[in-house]
Amino acid sequence: MLKSKDLKQKSWVKWASLGDDNSTYFHRCINGRKAANVISGVLVNGVWVSKPSLVKKEVRCFYRDLFCEKYGRRPEFLSEDLKHLSAEKINALIAPFSKEEIKEAVFECGSDKAPGPDRFNFTFIKHFWESLEGDFVRMFAEFHEMGFISKECSLSYITLTAKTKTPMGLKDYRPINLIGVISKTISKVMAGRIKKVMDDVISYSQSAFLKERFILDGPLVLNELIGWVKKGGKKAFLFKIDFEKAYDNVNWDFLISTMEQMGFPELWCRWIRGILQSARSAVFVNGSPTFDFTCQKGLRQGDPLSPFLFLIVMEALACLITRACRIGEIEGISLPGEGPVISHMLYADDALIMGNWTRNNLIMLTRLLRVFHLCSGLKINVKKYHLFGLGILADEVVSMARFMGCTVGEFPFQYLGIKVGANMNRVSHWDPVIETIRSRLQSWKAKVLSIGGRLMLIKSVLASLPIYYLSLFRAPSSVLESIEKIMRKFLWTGSKDGKGVHWVSWENVTKPKQYGGLGVSKLSEVNTALLVKWAWRFKANQGGLWRKIIISLHGAVASGEFFR
């Protein structure tokens, strides 16, 4: 009883001192989330398994099988179209690791991330860096020479996060790797090196993870292309593809072969192979790990190096499609003037392939994707495989989709979290954005908050929720008013619908603090600032594919007006 009261009083002290700070503690308290992700049972071959020991056994078997390479040898991928590294970039990749480089990588790692099997997090490493620096430098020198990670340091824990509200089978969970500090630091340093050369080998059709490339480049271009095709009365198709467990199915030999063809040096490829082949995993189930197993394929989600290696895998697909277009096997969409031929846009494992609507085009594309699957191990997720027709009769699209084994897509649709093919001047198309804000409020324990705490949530969370859409579209004024109305009510009453006295006008709330306001940004001004950024990128990013497309569709002079 006394212990319970003591803990309760301590929690009050912590809330009093940290409660209104914009901290991890604050957001955990407000969201009321459980720290543990408990798996009470799983569905295996139609049978519900709930006994803890059997659940653990089934989980281990599933992931051991998932990371097992079942094909002894896959077809070899060879391409003359892959870009190549310069000699200068090659030398930079394999230079000896410096103290400064290692320290920078360590201090860039999040201090409060969950630890891996070694039970250390980077708070400890950073605190004792002066004592540990020499050991890290020696370890990196050994890795530079030998090219592999020792068995003791290569183990990672796989934690499972549910992809749905009611997960049933193990496919409903996303595996995230908790990696030890040694492996993570090596990957972080390697990632720091490879990202400096990726622009040389990754085409502009890929817009993920690289400097000067933006996730919204794809949705912007896609909306413009759809409008241009419809306006011109042309016939075209869009293929929206998602690869099934993409990171987990990457074939290592395919990855290394592609890197070698890009001109990555032998030593670098040996390092990558050493990191991959030393990988061992155990699945964390309800607080304890399973027995570990050796991985034979896949890239670890949560590893800093994995996103860049995956870009190299997808570049092979980009080269396949580009070559097929060049030799006339597939017809992309030819833009007016000296505009490029658009055949695909890639963002990580989200692929969008497009071209003129012909039966031969679609059949050849299906064959090409099959070849890519056989070489790389990446298989299309049938549930997320959609065919869209532009200027095509619905019956014809249905017939072709049935032949190809995919589903018929409908406009508008979601691409990278953005509505594509919709008239965003219509208020109704903004309903999902407003609903997201409302649902977030419902999940918060807001009644226990002071006005300061609610103000913090408005600035750090509510105001950021519509940013993604506001970065691409000019929002109707009524939409912005609706969102700000929700914010006003939450600030003064603690709910989205509550009644209460609004002590200060919203006009004053949105003034900077030095002028007597509370520093909440006006959404109309935020919207304008975000859209102006496109005009700045248009001037600064001369080589961007999206820029070439805008110029082709609107003209060099008119493109300046496009961003106003």
N, C-alpha and C positions, 0 to 999 in steps of 0.2 A: 504494500500500500504506500509506504513512504517512498519507495523507489519510483513508483508510478507518479506520485506527486512531484518528486524531484525532476523527473524527465519532462513533465508537463511544464514546470516552471522554467526549465532550461530552454524548452522550445519557444516559450513566450519571450525570453531574453533574446534569442536568436532572431525572432520575428521583429522585435522592437528595434534591433540594431541593423538588420539587413533587409527587413521586409519590403521597403519601398525602393530599394536599389534595383537598377536594371541588371540583375544578376541571374545566374543559372538557378540559384536557390529560389529567387522570387518567382521565376517562370514555372518551376516545378511545383511550388505551392499553389499557384493560381490554376494551373492545368489539372492538378490532382491526379497526375499519372502515377501508375505503379512502377516501381523501379525494376521489378522482375517481369519477364515475359514467360508466363507459365504455360506449358503445353500439357493440358489435362489428358489428351488422347489424340490419336491420329487414325485416319481411315486408310486401311491397307487392303487392297483387292476387295473392296466392298465390305470389309469387316472392321468394326470399330475396336481399336486396341487402346485400353486405358490403364493396364497394369504398368506401374512406373518402369520396372525392369524391362518389360517387353517394348514399351515406348522407346526407351533408350536404345534397345537393340535394333528396332526398325529404323530409327533415325540414322544410326551408324551405317546400317546396310544400304540405306537409300543414298547417302552421300558418298560412301565408298564406291558404290556402283556409278554414281553420277560422274565422279572424277576418274573413272577407269576408262582408258582408251581401248575401245573394243575392236578397232580396225588395226591389224598389224602394220599395214602400209597403205597410205592414201595416195591418190594420183598427185604427181608433182606439179606445182604451179610455176610456170615460167612466163615472164613478160618482159618485152623490150620497152614497154611504155612507162615503167616505174621511174620516178625521178631519182637522181643520184646525189650523194653528198659530195661537197667539195673537199679537197685535200686539207684545207685549213680546219674545216669542221671535224674531219676525221681525227686529226691530231688532238683537238680539244677534247674529244670524247674519251680518249684513252690516256690522257695525261695523268701523272701521279696525283693522288688525292691530297689536297692541301688542308692544313689545320683550319684555315678560315672557312673553307668550303664545308668541312665536316661540322664545325661549330654552327654555321648558319643553318644547316639542315636540322640540327638538333633543336635549335631555338625557334625554328619555324613550326615544329610539331606541337600540337595542342597539349597543354600541360594537364588538363583534367580529363583526357580521354581514358576510356576503360583500358586497363592493362591487359597484356597478353599473357601467355603461359609463364613468363619469367616473373610476373607479379610486380614489375616496376612500371611506373609511368614517368613521363618526361619532367614532372615537377622535381622528382628525386635527382634525375640526371642533370638537370639545369642547376640545381642547388649545389651539387658537388662537382660541377664541371671542371674546376681547377684540378681536382684530384683524379678525375676520370679521363681527362683529355688525352693523356699519354697512352692509356689503354686503347682508346678509340682510334688514335692515329696508327698504332701498331696493328690493330685489327684490320684497318683499311689497307695498310701496306700488304698484309698477308692476303687479303681478298684480291688486291690488284694483281698479285703474282699467281695465286692458286686458282682463283675464279670460282670458288664455291663457298657456301655457308655451312658451318659445322652442324651436325645433327642436333646438338643441344640448343642451337639458336634458330633452327628452321621451323620449329613447330608453331602452328597458329591455332587458335580456338575459333570455331565457326559459331557465331551466335545467330539465332533465327528470329527475324522480325516478320510479323504477319503482314501479308499484302492485302488481306481482306479483313473485315470486322469479325467474321466467323470462319476462321480457317478450319478446314477439315483434313485434307491430305497434305503431305509434305511439299507438294508443288505450290501450296498457298503461302509458303514462307520464303523470305529472301535471305540467303546466307551472307553474312557480313563477317569478315575475318578480323579477329583481334590478334595483332602481330606483336611479337616481342621487340624491345627497343633496338636490339642489334640489327635484326632484319629490316625494321622500319627505317632506321637511319641509313642503311645501305641503299634501300629503295628510294629514300628521299634524295640522297645525293645523286643517284643515277637519274632520277626524274628531273632534277635540276639541270643536269647536263643534256639530257635528250630533248627537253622542251626548247632548248636554244637552237636546235638544228631541225626541228619538225617542219618549220616553214619551207625548208628546202625540199622536203620529200612528200608533204601532204598537200594535195590539190585543194583549191578554193571551194570545191563542192562539199568539203567537210568543214563544219563550223563549230566543232566542240573542242574545248580545253585549250585552245591556242590563242595567243596574244593577237589583238586586232580582229578577232572573229567573235561573233555575237550570236547567242542562241536565237534571237529574233530575226536574224538575216533570212533564215528559211521561211518563216511565216510571211514576212514582208514580200519576198520574191514570189511566193506561191500565190498570195492574194493578187498581186499584179498580173501574174501569168494567167490566172483563171479569168480575170476581167478582160484581158487582151484576147484570149481565145474565144470567149463568149461574144465579145463585141465584133470580132472579125468573122464570126460564123464558121469557125474551124472545128475540126473533129479531133479530139485528143483523149488520151487516157492518163489516169494517175494510178499508180500502184502504191499503197501504203503498207509497208512491211515492218514487222518486228521479229527479231530473231529469238528463238526459244532458248532461255538461259544462256544468253550470248557469251558472257564472260566465262562461264563454267565449261563451255564446249570448245574453246579455242584449241586447235591442234598445235602443239609446240613446234613440231618439225616445219609446219607451214609458216608459222611466225618467223622462225629463224631463217628459213629459206628466203622469205620476202625481204627480211632485213639485209641478208647477204646481197641480194640483187639490187638493193638500194645503195650499196656501197658501204654499209656499216662494217667496220674493221673486224678481223677475225677475233681479236682479243675481246672486243665489246660483245660480240655474239657468244663467246665462251662464257662471259660473265652472266649474260641473260640466261643461257642454258643452265648454268650452275645454280642460279637463283630458282629457276623453275623446277629443275629435277631434284633439288634438295627439299622441296616443299612437302611437309607432312601436316596433317590436320586432325583435330579431334573436335567433335561437335559438343557444344555446351548445352546441356538439356536440364532445365529446372535446377540450375545451380551447380551442376557437376559435369565434368567432361566424360565423353565416351573414350574407349581405347582409340589410340591414334591410328591413322592409316596413311599410306603413301599416295600422293596425287600423281596422275599420269597425263593430265591435260588441264586446261583452264587457267584463267588469271584470277588472282585473289581480289575480291571486292573489298576495299578498305586499304589496299596496298597503294602507296603514292605513285608507283611506276605503272600500274595496270592500265589506267586510262590512255596513256601514251602508246603502250604496246597495242592496245585495242585499235587505236587510230591506224596503226600500220596494217593490221589485219583488214580493216575496212577500206584502206587505200587499194588493196588488191581488187576488191569488188569494184571500186571506182574505175580502175584501169581496165577491167574486163568490159564494163559497160561502155567506156569511152572508145575502146578499140572496136567493139561491135558496131558502134555508131560510125566510126571512121571507115570501116570496110563495107558498110551498107547492110549489115545483118539486122540492125535495129535503127529505126528512124526517130531521132529526138525531135524536139520542137525548135525549129529554126526561127530566130528572132529577126526583125527587120534591120535593114542597113548592114552594118558590120557587126551586129550583135552575135553573141555566142549561140551555139546549139545546146539547148538545155535537155539533159536526159536523166539527171539524178541529183538529189540533195541528201546529204548524210549528216546525221547528228548522233554520234555514238552508235547505239544499236538500232536507232530509228532511221529507216531508209525510205525515201520517197523517189520512185522511178516514174518517169513520164515520157510521152512520145506521141507521135501521130497514131490515130486509131486505125490499125489494120490487124487482121487476124494473124498474119505472119509475124508482125511486130510482137504481139503478145505471146505467141508460141515460142519464138526465139528467146524472149526474155525468161520464160519459164525454164527453158533448157539451160540458159546461162546461170540462173540461180541454183539449179541442180548441180552444175559443175562446181560452183563456188562452195556448195554444201559438201560435196565429196572431197574437195581439196582442203577446206579450212575447218570442217566440223560444225559450222554454223548452219542450223536448220531453221526454216521459217516457222514461226508460231502460227499455226493454222487459224487459231481463234482471233488473231490480229492481222489478218491477211485480207486486205480490202481492195476491190477494183472500182474505180470511179470513171464514169464516162462523161465527157464534155461535148455537147452537141450531138449526142448519140441517143437513139430511142431506147427507152427503158428495157424493152424486151430483148434487144440485142445485147445490152450490158448483162442482163440476167443470164442469157444463153452462154455468153463467153465466160462469165464467172463460174458457172456450173461446169463448163469444160475444163477450166483451170483449177477447180477445187478450192475456190475462195469465195468470200461473201461480197455482196454488192454494197458499196459505200454510198452514203447519201450526203449531199451538201445541206448546210454547212457541217464540217467535221472538226474534231480536235486534232491539232498537230503541234506537238511540243507545248501542250497546255494552252494553246491559243485557238480561237475559232477561226477557221479558214473558209472562205467562200460566203461569208455573211456580210450583210450591210450593217456595219457597226454604228451607223447613224440612228438605227432603230433602238429605242430604249429597251425593248424586250430582250435583245441580245446581250444586255448587260446584267440580266437577272442572276446568272450564276455567280458573278462577281459580288453582287450585293448579298446573295444568299451565303456565300463563303464567310463574309463578315458577320452576318447574323449567327451562323452556326458556331463560329469561333467564340462569340460572346456567351452562347449557351453552355460551352464547355468550361467556362471560367467560374471560379468561386469568388465572384466580384463583390459580394455583399460585405466581405471582411476587409475590403480595401479602403484606405483613406483616399481623399481626392488626389493627393500626390501619387498614390499607387495607380489610380485609374488614368491619370494624365500620362504616367510612364508607359502604360499599356497602349494608349492611343498613339503615342509617338513611335514606340518601338515595334508595335505589332499591327494595330488596326490601319494606321496610315500606310503601312508597307504592303498590305494585302492586295490593293488594286494596282500597285506599281507596275506589275508585269504587263497588264493590259494598257495602262496609261503610257507605257513606253512605246507602244505601236499605234494606238488609235487616239484620235481626238474624241474625248467622251462628251456626250450630250450634257448640257448644263443641268438638266433635271436629274441625271444619274449622279453627278457630283453633289448636288444638293441632298439627294437621298442618303448618300454615304455620310456626309457631314452631319445630317440630322441624327443618324444613328450614333455618331461620335458625341454629339452634344448631349443626347439623353444619357449615354453611358457615363460621361464625365460628371454630370450633376446628380444622377439617380442610381447609377450602378447597374443599369440594364438597358436593353435596346428599346423597351416600350414603357419604362417607368415614368411616373409623373413626379414632378418636384420643381423647386424654384431654381431658375437659371440665374445665378447671381451676377454673372458678367455676360455681356453680349458676345456672340461668336466672333464678331469683328475684332473685339479686343483680345479674345483668346488667341487669335491667329497672328497677333502682332509679335514681333521679337521681344524677348525679355527686357532688353535695355530700353524699350519704349513702353513698358508697362504691361506687356502681354504675357502669354504662357508659352509661346514658341511653337505652337502647333502650325504646321504648314497648310496653306490654302491649297486644296487639291487642284484648282484651276491653274494655279501658278506652277505647281509640280508637273502637271500634264504638259504645259507649254515648255517647261525646261527640258523635260525628257524627249519631247519631239524635236526640239532645237538640236539636241545631241546628234540626231541623224544628219542634219545639215553639216555639222562639224565633221562627222565621220565621212560624209560624202566628199568633203574637201581634202581630208587628211589621208583616207584610205584609198589611194589611187588604183591599187591592183585588185580590189575586192570584186568578186563575181557579182554580188548584189548590185554594186555600183554600175558595172557594165550593162546589167540587165535593165536598170532604171534608165540609163542613157539611151539604150536601144529602143525602149518602149516610149519614152517621153521626149527624147532629144536632149542634147547637151545643155541648151539654153533653158528649155522648159523644165528640166530636172531641178533647176534652182527654185522654181516656183512650186515644185512638187512637195518640198519640205516646209512650205510656209503655211 
